[in-house]
Amino acid sequence: MNFDEFTGQVQHRLELPGTGQTVRAIRATLMTLGQRIPEGNAEDLAASLPMEIQWYMTGAVHEHGQRFDWKEFVSRVSEIERVDPPDAAFHARVIVDLVHSIVPESDFQQLRDQLPEAEDDENWRKLFEIVDAGGWDDALEEQTGGGPQTEGSDS
Protein backbone atom coordinates (compact mmCIF):
# COMPACT_ATOMS: atom_id res chain seq x y z
CA MET A 1 0.00 0.00 0.00
CA ASN A 2 1.37 3.40 -0.93
CA PHE A 3 0.93 6.76 0.80
CA ASP A 4 -2.09 7.84 -1.27
CA GLU A 5 -3.88 4.54 -0.69
CA PHE A 6 -3.14 4.62 3.04
CA THR A 7 -4.27 8.21 3.54
CA GLY A 8 -7.28 7.62 1.25
CA GLN A 9 -8.35 4.63 3.37
CA VAL A 10 -7.98 6.64 6.58
CA GLN A 11 -9.81 9.64 5.13
CA HIS A 12 -12.67 7.43 3.91
CA ARG A 13 -12.99 5.50 7.16
CA LEU A 14 -12.88 8.61 9.33
CA GLU A 15 -15.00 10.62 6.89
CA LEU A 16 -12.59 13.54 7.10
CA PRO A 17 -13.08 16.39 4.61
CA GLY A 18 -9.44 16.92 3.67
CA THR A 19 -6.04 15.35 3.30
CA GLY A 20 -4.54 17.77 5.85
CA GLN A 21 -6.78 16.54 8.67
CA THR A 22 -6.17 12.95 7.59
CA VAL A 23 -2.38 13.28 7.66
CA ARG A 24 -2.60 15.07 11.01
CA ALA A 25 -4.62 12.15 12.45
CA ILE A 26 -2.11 9.62 11.09
CA ARG A 27 0.85 11.63 12.39
CA ALA A 28 -0.70 12.13 15.83
CA THR A 29 -1.45 8.43 16.27
CA LEU A 30 1.77 6.98 14.88
CA MET A 31 4.07 9.53 16.50
CA THR A 32 2.47 8.96 19.90
CA LEU A 33 2.69 5.18 19.45
CA GLY A 34 6.35 5.64 18.50
CA GLN A 35 6.91 7.55 21.75
CA ARG A 36 5.33 4.74 23.78
CA ILE A 37 7.08 1.66 22.33
CA PRO A 38 10.81 0.87 22.19
CA GLU A 39 12.73 2.20 19.20
CA GLY A 40 13.35 -1.25 17.68
CA ASN A 41 9.67 -2.13 17.83
CA ALA A 42 8.75 1.21 16.26
CA GLU A 43 11.22 0.58 13.43
CA ASP A 44 9.86 -2.95 12.86
CA LEU A 45 6.27 -1.72 12.74
CA ALA A 46 7.09 1.27 10.55
CA ALA A 47 9.07 -0.80 8.03
CA SER A 48 5.89 -2.11 6.36
CA LEU A 49 4.16 1.26 6.21
CA PRO A 50 4.39 3.67 3.28
CA MET A 51 7.74 5.46 3.28
CA GLU A 52 6.16 8.88 3.86
CA ILE A 53 4.46 7.58 7.02
CA GLN A 54 7.33 5.54 8.51
CA TRP A 55 9.02 8.71 9.74
CA TYR A 56 6.16 9.49 12.14
CA MET A 57 7.03 6.44 14.25
CA THR A 58 10.79 6.78 14.01
CA GLY A 59 12.38 10.08 12.92
CA ALA A 60 9.72 12.34 14.43
CA VAL A 61 10.12 10.72 17.84
CA HIS A 62 12.80 12.11 20.14
CA GLU A 63 12.29 9.62 22.98
CA HIS A 64 11.01 6.10 22.48
CA GLY A 65 9.85 3.77 25.26
CA GLN A 66 8.08 6.38 27.36
CA ARG A 67 5.74 4.97 30.00
CA PHE A 68 2.22 6.30 29.75
CA ASP A 69 -1.25 4.78 29.81
CA TRP A 70 -4.17 4.77 27.39
CA LYS A 71 -5.63 7.95 28.85
CA GLU A 72 -2.36 9.85 28.34
CA PHE A 73 -2.06 8.38 24.83
CA VAL A 74 -5.49 9.75 23.91
CA SER A 75 -4.63 13.10 25.47
CA ARG A 76 -1.43 13.38 23.42
CA VAL A 77 -3.12 12.32 20.19
CA SER A 78 -5.95 14.76 20.86
CA GLU A 79 -3.50 17.62 21.40
CA ILE A 80 -1.43 16.90 18.27
CA GLU A 81 -4.48 16.27 16.10
CA ARG A 82 -6.42 19.20 17.60
CA VAL A 83 -9.62 17.19 18.13
CA ASP A 84 -11.63 16.18 21.19
CA PRO A 85 -10.37 13.11 23.08
CA PRO A 86 -13.26 10.82 22.00
CA ASP A 87 -12.54 11.64 18.35
CA ALA A 88 -8.81 11.13 18.88
CA ALA A 89 -9.44 7.71 20.46
CA PHE A 90 -11.66 6.65 17.56
CA HIS A 91 -9.19 7.92 14.96
CA ALA A 92 -6.36 6.03 16.67
CA ARG A 93 -8.40 2.79 16.67
CA VAL A 94 -9.17 3.13 12.96
CA ILE A 95 -5.55 3.91 12.07
CA VAL A 96 -4.24 1.02 14.17
CA ASP A 97 -6.69 -1.32 12.43
CA LEU A 98 -5.38 -0.22 9.03
CA VAL A 99 -1.80 -0.67 10.24
CA HIS A 100 -2.78 -4.18 11.40
CA SER A 101 -3.96 -5.01 7.87
CA ILE A 102 -0.57 -4.01 6.39
CA VAL A 103 2.18 -5.12 8.78
CA PRO A 104 3.32 -8.69 9.49
CA GLU A 105 1.40 -10.30 12.34
CA SER A 106 4.63 -10.74 14.34
CA ASP A 107 5.34 -6.99 14.23
CA PHE A 108 1.77 -6.18 15.24
CA GLN A 109 2.00 -8.69 18.10
CA GLN A 110 5.18 -6.91 19.28
CA LEU A 111 3.13 -3.71 19.46
CA ARG A 112 0.43 -5.41 21.53
CA ASP A 113 3.05 -6.97 23.80
CA GLN A 114 4.39 -3.49 24.61
CA LEU A 115 0.99 -2.16 25.64
CA PRO A 116 -0.49 -3.75 28.78
CA GLU A 117 -4.07 -4.87 28.42
CA ALA A 118 -5.87 -4.90 31.76
CA GLU A 119 -9.48 -5.19 32.82
CA ASP A 120 -9.71 -1.64 34.14
CA ASP A 121 -11.21 1.21 32.17
CA GLU A 122 -7.92 2.86 31.22
CA ASN A 123 -6.14 -0.02 29.51
CA TRP A 124 -4.59 -0.39 26.08
CA ARG A 125 -7.14 -2.98 24.97
CA LYS A 126 -9.27 -0.02 23.90
CA LEU A 127 -6.76 0.79 21.16
CA PHE A 128 -7.38 -2.61 19.58
CA GLU A 129 -11.20 -2.66 19.72
CA ILE A 130 -11.66 -2.57 15.93
CA VAL A 131 -8.89 -5.12 15.36
CA ASP A 132 -10.42 -7.42 18.00
CA ALA A 133 -13.87 -7.02 16.44
CA GLY A 134 -12.48 -8.56 13.25
CA GLY A 135 -11.25 -5.44 11.52
CA TRP A 136 -12.92 -2.47 9.85
CA ASP A 137 -15.30 -4.42 7.58
CA ASP A 138 -16.61 -6.68 10.36
CA ALA A 139 -16.84 -3.81 12.85
CA LEU A 140 -18.74 -1.71 10.31
CA GLU A 141 -21.12 -4.59 9.58
CA GLU A 142 -21.77 -5.07 13.29
CA GLN A 143 -22.37 -1.34 13.73
CA THR A 144 -24.80 -1.19 10.79
CA GLY A 145 -26.62 -4.40 11.68
CA GLY A 146 -25.19 -6.52 8.89
CA GLY A 147 -26.89 -7.13 5.60
CA PRO A 148 -25.95 -5.70 2.25
CA GLN A 149 -24.02 -2.47 2.29
CA THR A 150 -24.94 -0.03 -0.43
CA GLU A 151 -21.69 1.91 -0.48
CA GLY A 152 -18.12 0.62 -0.32
CA SER A 153 -19.12 -3.03 0.04
CA ASP A 154 -16.87 -4.19 -2.77
CA SER A 155 -13.65 -2.58 -1.52
Secondary structure, DSSP 8 states (H G I E B T S, - for coil): --HHHHHHHHHHHHT-S-HHHHHHHHHHHHHHHHHHS-HHHHHHHHTTS-HHHHHHHTTT-SS-S----HHHHHHHHHHHHTS-HHHHHHHHHHHHHHHHHHS-HHHHHHHHHHS---SSTTSGGGGGHHHHTTSHHHHHHHHHTSS--SSSTT-
